[in-house]
């Protein structure tokens, strides 16, 4: 049995940037090929502009951030949610 497709907007997998920790080094912005991030308008911190362009399960930018300003939801919780959504 093929799992039911899940609309990307139903999966809350995307980064959160702590603007108090982000120094605007742009490592995440330069790294992400999907256009998830943009420069902030009122501070040096980057912002998440296109959250649903983030690839579910990818957290490479979190690992690259020297200030540990990027976090993601718990991957196990997302996997459980995906399982429930696919069962319909």
N, C-alpha and C positions, 0 to 999 in steps of 0.2 A: 504494500500500500504506500503510495507516494504522499509525503506530508503536505498538508495544505499550505499554500504560500501565505506569508504574513506581510502586510504592508509595512514598509520601513517606518512610517510615522507611528506605528503601533509599538515600536520597540524603543524604549527610552535609553538608548545607548549613545551617549555623546559626552564630551568633556565639560567640566566646570572649571573656570579659571578664577582663582583667588586673586582679585585685583590688588589686595594688600601685599601679597608676596611677589606678584609678577613685576619684574623690572623692565619689561619691554625688550628683552634680548632678541626676540623674534625667532628663536630656534624652532618653536612649534609652527609658526607661520611659514617659515622657509621650508620646513620639513614636509608638512602635510600637502600631498598632491591633490586633495579633494576640495580645497577651498573652505574648510570648516572655520578657519580663523580670519580675522581682519584686525588691522590696527584700531585701537580705541580712539575716539574723538577727543575726549577730555582728559585722558591720562596716558602714560606710556604703556599701560597694560594692554595686551591683546584681548579681544573679545571673541566669543563664539557667535558667529553670524549665521552659519548654515549648519545647525546641529545634525540634521538628518542626512547630510552628505557624509558624515562620519561612518566608516565601515564598522559594522557590529563586530566586537571582539578585538578591534585594533586599539591599542593603548600606547603605541610607540612614543607619541609625543609626551605622555606622562613620564616615561622613563628617561626621556632626553632633557626634560626641564631641570635646569640647575638649581632653581629656587623651590622645587617641589610645589609649584603653584597650580598644577593641573591634576584633577582627580576624575575618576570615572565611577559609575555604579559598580556594584559587586557583580562580577561576571557569572557566578553561580546563580544569583537571583535572576539575571537576564536569561540564562539558559532554561531555568524553570519556567519563566514566563513564556518564552518561545515554545516550549513543549506544550503548554496549556493552549496557547493561541493556535498552534498547528492542529491540535486535536479538535478545536472548534466547539 
